[in-house]
Structure formats: structure tokens, C-alpha cells
Amino acid sequence: MLRQTGAMEPSRLVVEVRDHPDAEPTRWTLGCDPPGGDHPDPVGACAALAASVQPFDPVPDASKCAQIWSGPERAVISGTWRGRPVHAEYTRTDACEEARWRALAAVLQPSARRG
């Protein structure tokens, strides 16, 4: 009989952020469980992902979102999160998308979070 140890499966992600649609992306690797990679703040980024209920799910189609544009930035996170393949896109095109962006600010804008 196998006993579960409660250990998380390793997570390996690639985070790409563009300041505007035509910009070259800033690209980082991010490992979690344990935190690592070349991301500027792997501990903070992994904590933000773990704290988010469903960090890779898109805004549901039926959502009513205030049409408040917050910026041209775009991001993609792809790879494996706790053993599950993920591919998620993030924008700042309305209030719902901005909420997703802010929830993962430690992942998408680590330099902005440093004072």
C-alpha cells in the first residue's frame, strides 16, 4: 500500500510579459515546490500563484466586466503547475482582466512590487 506524503509535484513555468503588443517579451522561468528559476522573485511569485484559487482560468464568458482599460501589457504563463499542464493569457483590457493581472502581480510584474 502506498502512503501519500503530501508533497507537491514540482511546477515549471515560463512567464512571458510584453509591455505592449509589438514589444519583445521579457521571459523568465519559474519553478515552485521549491521556488527557483531565473524569475526575479520566485518565492513571491510562487506564493501569489498558490494564494490564487484558479490562477490559470480565464474570465468566464458570462462575466460582466467594467470596460476600464488599464494598459497595453500582455502576458502568457505556460508549463506545468503541480503536475498539470497550463497555458494562460493575461491582459489589462477590462476590470475583470485587471483583477486577474493584479492577483498575479508578483508573477507578472516582480519589479513593480519591489519598493
Backbone as CSV, one residue per row, in Angstrom:
resi,resn,N_x,N_y,N_z,CA_x,CA_y,CA_z,C_x,C_y,C_z
1,MET,0.835,-1.177,0.000,0.000,0.000,0.000,0.884,1.246,0.000
2,LEU,0.603,2.183,-0.907,1.365,3.419,-0.991,0.837,4.440,-0.006
3,ARG,1.753,5.142,0.601,1.369,6.190,1.528,1.652,7.537,0.895
4,GLN,0.687,8.426,0.908,0.895,9.757,0.365,1.666,10.586,1.371
5,THR,2.648,11.337,0.866,3.466,12.153,1.743,2.963,13.587,1.822
6,GLY,2.070,13.969,0.928,1.560,15.334,0.914,2.448,16.288,0.144
7,ALA,3.530,15.790,-0.428,4.435,16.657,-1.179,3.784,17.103,-2.490
8,MET,4.046,18.331,-2.846,3.537,18.881,-4.104,4.404,18.386,-5.253
9,GLU,3.775,18.214,-6.404,4.544,17.906,-7.591,5.246,19.190,-8.036
10,PRO,6.459,19.066,-8.552,7.178,20.263,-8.983,6.411,21.022,-10.065
11,SER,6.573,22.322,-10.040,5.962,23.189,-11.048,7.066,23.869,-11.826
12,ARG,6.943,23.868,-13.135,7.920,24.513,-14.009,7.146,25.359,-15.004
13,LEU,7.315,26.665,-14.909,6.554,27.587,-15.740,7.484,28.508,-16.514
14,VAL,6.984,28.979,-17.645,7.629,30.047,-18.403,6.666,31.217,-18.370
15,VAL,7.172,32.374,-17.940,6.373,33.593,-17.849,6.909,34.557,-18.895
16,GLU,6.024,35.011,-19.788,6.405,35.995,-20.813,5.512,37.208,-20.662
17,VAL,6.124,38.386,-20.548,5.371,39.625,-20.380,5.825,40.611,-21.443
18,ARG,4.853,41.225,-22.101,5.124,42.269,-23.096,4.553,43.583,-22.594
19,ASP,5.363,44.639,-22.669,4.904,45.969,-22.251,3.853,46.537,-23.197
20,HIS,3.922,46.150,-24.459,2.901,46.481,-25.454,2.937,45.387,-26.515
21,PRO,1.892,45.268,-27.323,1.781,44.116,-28.237,2.971,43.907,-29.176
22,ASP,3.662,44.969,-29.588,4.782,44.826,-30.523,6.129,44.667,-29.837
23,ALA,6.172,44.716,-28.513,7.436,44.644,-27.777,7.960,43.217,-27.714
24,GLU,9.269,43.112,-27.605,9.872,41.808,-27.327,9.479,41.417,-25.907
25,PRO,9.159,40.164,-25.678,8.751,39.782,-24.317,9.938,39.703,-23.358
26,THR,9.650,40.005,-22.115,10.558,39.661,-21.028,10.162,38.257,-20.636
27,ARG,11.145,37.367,-20.532,10.842,35.949,-20.310,11.619,35.442,-19.100
28,TRP,10.904,34.769,-18.223,11.520,34.152,-17.052,11.079,32.703,-16.948
29,THR,11.913,31.901,-16.320,11.495,30.568,-15.901,11.174,30.652,-14.414
30,LEU,10.207,29.867,-13.993,9.783,29.872,-12.599,9.511,28.442,-12.162
31,GLY,10.207,28.027,-11.145,9.927,26.732,-10.530,9.296,26.978,-9.168
32,CYS,8.372,26.136,-8.798,7.763,26.202,-7.467,7.833,24.793,-6.875
33,ASP,7.779,24.725,-5.565,7.809,23.431,-4.859,9.108,22.676,-5.112
34,PRO,10.271,23.259,-4.926,10.634,24.513,-4.269,10.760,25.661,-5.270
35,PRO,10.671,26.919,-4.784,10.815,28.085,-5.660,12.219,28.171,-6.268
36,GLY,12.264,28.559,-7.541,13.547,28.703,-8.223,13.351,29.225,-9.624
37,GLY,14.375,29.112,-10.442,14.351,29.632,-11.802,15.008,30.993,-11.853
38,ASP,14.920,31.651,-13.026,15.548,32.962,-13.158,14.554,34.113,-12.958
39,HIS,13.356,33.821,-12.504,12.385,34.866,-12.162,12.994,35.722,-11.050
40,PRO,12.802,37.056,-11.100,13.404,37.926,-10.074,12.944,37.657,-8.643
41,ASP,11.748,37.113,-8.464,11.219,36.859,-7.115,10.452,35.540,-7.107
42,PRO,11.158,34.409,-7.184,10.444,33.135,-7.262,9.601,32.827,-6.029
43,VAL,10.055,33.230,-4.852,9.286,32.962,-3.637,7.962,33.725,-3.670
44,GLY,8.014,35.022,-3.993,6.796,35.836,-4.075,5.871,35.373,-5.185
45,ALA,6.453,35.016,-6.338,5.640,34.559,-7.470,4.929,33.256,-7.142
46,CYS,5.639,32.316,-6.532,5.014,31.038,-6.175,3.935,31.237,-5.115
47,ALA,4.182,32.147,-4.177,3.171,32.432,-3.146,1.917,33.031,-3.772
48,ALA,2.075,33.936,-4.748,0.907,34.538,-5.416,0.113,33.482,-6.177
49,LEU,0.800,32.588,-6.856,0.103,31.522,-7.581,-0.624,30.590,-6.619
50,ALA,0.023,30.232,-5.521,-0.593,29.329,-4.550,-1.791,29.977,-3.863
51,ALA,-1.752,31.300,-3.665,-2.848,32.004,-2.986,-4.062,32.204,-3.890
52,SER,-3.858,32.177,-5.186,-4.957,32.376,-6.130,-5.751,31.075,-6.266
53,VAL,-7.069,31.187,-6.227,-7.920,29.997,-6.278,-7.744,29.257,-7.604
54,GLN,-7.831,29.961,-8.704,-7.669,29.347,-10.024,-6.861,30.303,-10.902
55,PRO,-5.543,30.362,-10.682,-4.730,31.390,-11.334,-4.642,31.288,-12.847
56,PHE,-4.958,30.146,-13.414,-4.791,29.966,-14.851,-6.117,29.943,-15.617
57,ASP,-7.226,30.034,-14.901,-8.530,30.026,-15.561,-8.832,31.395,-16.162
58,PRO,-9.403,31.423,-17.368,-9.790,32.709,-17.961,-11.019,33.279,-17.263
59,VAL,-11.299,34.525,-17.545,-12.526,35.145,-17.047,-13.694,34.400,-17.694
60,PRO,-14.675,33.950,-16.923,-15.816,33.245,-17.524,-16.539,34.110,-18.557
61,ASP,-17.010,33.477,-19.623,-17.682,34.191,-20.713,-18.867,35.025,-20.245
62,ALA,-19.602,34.568,-19.251,-20.811,35.263,-18.800,-20.513,36.430,-17.846
63,SER,-19.251,36.694,-17.573,-18.897,37.767,-16.631,-19.255,39.136,-17.189
64,LYS,-19.707,39.996,-16.299,-19.963,41.391,-16.649,-18.807,42.195,-16.084
65,CYS,-18.015,42.753,-16.971,-16.791,43.435,-16.575,-16.839,44.899,-16.996
66,ALA,-16.495,45.774,-16.069,-16.421,47.196,-16.403,-15.375,47.386,-17.491
67,GLN,-15.728,48.161,-18.484,-14.833,48.373,-19.614,-13.841,49.493,-19.295
68,ILE,-12.931,49.172,-18.391,-11.899,50.109,-17.973,-10.562,49.525,-18.399
69,TRP,-9.939,50.177,-19.352,-8.661,49.721,-19.898,-7.552,50.171,-18.959
70,SER,-6.687,49.249,-18.548,-5.627,49.574,-17.595,-4.236,49.595,-18.204
71,GLY,-4.106,49.185,-19.452,-2.798,49.235,-20.089,-2.654,48.220,-21.204
72,PRO,-1.575,48.379,-21.998,-1.371,47.509,-23.154,-0.625,46.209,-22.844
73,GLU,-0.214,46.029,-21.607,0.584,44.852,-21.270,-0.183,43.561,-21.552
74,ARG,0.605,42.559,-21.935,0.067,41.219,-22.173,1.053,40.221,-21.594
75,ALA,0.541,39.096,-21.135,1.420,38.071,-20.578,0.872,36.686,-20.886
76,VAL,1.778,35.731,-20.883,1.427,34.324,-21.063,2.220,33.529,-20.025
77,ILE,1.537,32.625,-19.362,2.196,31.676,-18.468,1.895,30.285,-19.015
78,SER,2.948,29.511,-19.242,2.756,28.155,-19.751,3.721,27.210,-19.047
79,GLY,3.403,25.953,-19.099,4.249,24.938,-18.486,3.440,23.961,-17.671
80,THR,3.963,23.611,-16.496,3.314,22.648,-15.618,3.167,23.250,-14.236
81,TRP,1.945,23.214,-13.702,1.667,23.690,-12.348,1.166,22.512,-11.535
82,ARG,1.979,22.090,-10.576,1.630,20.979,-9.683,1.177,19.735,-10.458
83,GLY,1.928,19.439,-11.510,1.680,18.248,-12.301,0.657,18.403,-13.408
84,ARG,0.054,19.585,-13.534,-0.996,19.817,-14.533,-0.489,20.793,-15.599
85,PRO,-0.641,20.460,-16.889,-0.216,21.403,-17.922,-1.098,22.653,-17.909
86,VAL,-0.472,23.811,-18.090,-1.211,25.070,-18.110,-0.730,25.945,-19.260
87,HIS,-1.642,26.748,-19.749,-1.335,27.791,-20.723,-2.399,28.869,-20.503
88,ALA,-1.979,30.028,-20.013,-2.934,31.087,-19.697,-2.428,32.413,-20.235
89,GLU,-3.366,33.224,-20.721,-3.045,34.547,-21.237,-3.680,35.598,-20.341
90,TYR,-2.961,36.695,-20.170,-3.391,37.782,-19.297,-3.288,39.104,-20.043
91,THR,-4.296,39.953,-19.862,-4.292,41.291,-20.436,-4.786,42.251,-19.367
92,ARG,-4.879,43.515,-19.732,-5.388,44.525,-18.798,-6.499,45.317,-19.489
93,THR,-7.308,44.623,-20.293,-8.275,45.264,-21.178,-9.603,45.629,-20.541
94,ASP,-9.911,45.087,-19.367,-11.146,45.447,-18.662,-10.953,45.148,-17.178
95,ALA,-11.938,45.452,-16.372,-11.794,45.313,-14.926,-11.571,43.864,-14.494
96,CYS,-12.195,42.911,-15.150,-12.011,41.502,-14.788,-10.589,41.036,-15.108
97,GLU,-10.105,41.404,-16.281,-8.740,41.032,-16.662,-7.727,41.724,-15.756
98,GLU,-7.998,42.963,-15.394,-7.100,43.692,-14.493,-7.047,43.025,-13.120
99,ALA,-8.167,42.508,-12.644,-8.186,41.797,-11.362,-7.312,40.548,-11.429
100,ARG,-7.373,39.823,-12.536,-6.506,38.646,-12.713,-5.036,39.064,-12.710
101,TRP,-4.741,40.166,-13.425,-3.365,40.669,-13.516,-2.848,41.038,-12.125
102,ARG,-3.643,41.787,-11.377,-3.223,42.243,-10.047,-3.037,41.082,-9.076
103,ALA,-3.871,40.053,-9.201,-3.733,38.887,-8.326,-2.384,38.203,-8.531
104,LEU,-1.846,38.319,-9.738,-0.564,37.682,-10.056,0.533,38.710,-10.301
105,ALA,0.406,39.894,-9.716,1.406,40.948,-9.914,2.812,40.478,-9.538
106,ALA,2.950,39.665,-8.521,4.268,39.165,-8.123,4.872,38.267,-9.200
107,VAL,4.028,37.673,-10.027,4.485,36.824,-11.121,4.760,37.662,-12.362
108,LEU,3.827,38.559,-12.687,3.876,39.290,-13.949,4.677,40.589,-13.906
109,GLN,4.758,41.215,-12.753,5.481,42.484,-12.618,6.317,42.490,-11.343
110,PRO,7.274,41.587,-11.214,8.007,41.495,-9.948,8.764,42.772,-9.586
111,SER,9.257,43.507,-10.563,9.990,44.747,-10.252,9.066,45.825,-9.717
112,ALA,7.796,45.821,-10.113,6.831,46.806,-9.628,6.513,46.564,-8.162
113,ARG,6.683,45.350,-7.698,6.351,45.017,-6.315,7.510,45.323,-5.377
114,ARG,8.673,45.548,-5.930,9.809,45.925,-5.088,9.812,47.430,-4.937
115,GLY,9.907,47.912,-3.732,9.798,49.320,-3.495,10.876,50.137,-3.975
